[in-house]
Amino acid sequence: MNANTRIAVITIIGAFMLSMMPLPDWAQDFRPDWVTLVLIYWTMALPASIGVTIAWCAGLMLDVSHGALLGQHALGLMLVIYIIHVQHQRLRVASLVQQAILILFLLLMKQAIVLWVSGIMGHAPDSWLYFMPSLSSALLWPWVYIILRDLRRKFALKTHY
């Protein structure tokens, strides 16, 4: 495992920690989708190492941590990462605002898939705030991108000496 893959795994674990961190009641509906954001970044940065298989495994871990139907988050996350993987070269040259807009739509799609499966199982949410994590994640994307890019560059520089 090379240095970039190690830092990717560490940041994905950190994203899982952030997704399970307790928040005040008013902020629960606005919790960003940390795992998806971090996986999107690493899929764009390291498409040969991070892809659909990692997304499937991370989605299964999200299902277990949220107590959801096994495969529910995995299906949505896998679809998002597949689209990012196919379009990663185009996304790299897009501005952060353009990337954030695309990520908003991809996260809405992911949440719609999760909502669809929840609805089939009879566990659909009763509030329109269900889609707010997509908006908060899209707003946080530029900072997530910059922080992870700087982390990757800093870590890569340290491994060359």
Secondary structure as UniProt FT lines:
FT   HELIX           3..20
FT   HELIX           25..30
FT   HELIX           34..45
FT   TURN            47..49
FT   HELIX           52..66
FT   TURN            70..71
FT   HELIX           72..93
FT   HELIX           96..121
FT   HELIX           128..131
FT   HELIX           132..159
//
